[in-house]
Amino acid sequence: MVACKLTSLELQKYKTEVIALLKDNILKREELINGYHYTFAGSDTILDQLMIFIKSERQCCKFLTFNLTIENDLSSIILNITGPDGTKEFINTEMEL
């Protein structure tokens, strides 16, 4: 089932703090069949933000799958977020990513 387990207050705080930071740092977004492919700068700061995001999402949205690719030369970080039918709509409406 595609549904977040956070309460409204928790979700609002989460969106403003964690997701807003990520949105500001997306360099490129590409649609996948079952989700999205995001490209970020390869900095340690971005990596830290992505890890906070993934750790949080693993607890509330267990239907999501995260694939993180980190280039050795710090040129980029790739995050793929995928899942079952409805995942793209969830990412667009609930996460607004």
MOURSUL-V153310 format. One record per backbone hydrogen bond with DSSP energy under -0.5 kcal/mol. CO is the residue of the C=O (numbers start at 1). NH is the residue of the N-H. If there is no record, write none. Layout:
BEGIN
co:CO nh:NH
co:CO nh:NH
END
This chain:
BEGIN
co:1 nh:3
co:7 nh:11
co:8 nh:12
co:9 nh:13
co:10 nh:14
co:11 nh:15
co:12 nh:16
co:13 nh:17
co:14 nh:18
co:14 nh:19
co:15 nh:20
co:17 nh:21
co:18 nh:22
co:19 nh:23
co:20 nh:24
co:21 nh:25
co:22 nh:25
co:22 nh:26
co:23 nh:26
co:25 nh:41
co:28 nh:39
co:30 nh:37
co:32 nh:35
co:34 nh:83
co:35 nh:32
co:36 nh:81
co:37 nh:30
co:38 nh:79
co:39 nh:27
co:39 nh:28
co:40 nh:77
co:43 nh:47
co:44 nh:48
co:45 nh:49
co:46 nh:50
co:47 nh:51
co:48 nh:52
co:49 nh:53
co:50 nh:54
co:51 nh:55
co:52 nh:56
co:53 nh:57
co:54 nh:58
co:55 nh:59
co:56 nh:59
co:56 nh:60
co:57 nh:61
co:60 nh:5
co:61 nh:64
co:65 nh:82
co:67 nh:80
co:69 nh:71
co:69 nh:78
co:71 nh:74
co:74 nh:42
co:76 nh:71
co:77 nh:40
co:78 nh:69
co:79 nh:38
co:79 nh:81
co:80 nh:67
co:80 nh:82
co:81 nh:36
co:82 nh:65
co:84 nh:87
co:86 nh:90
co:87 nh:91
co:88 nh:92
co:89 nh:93
co:90 nh:94
co:90 nh:95
co:91 nh:96
co:91 nh:97
END
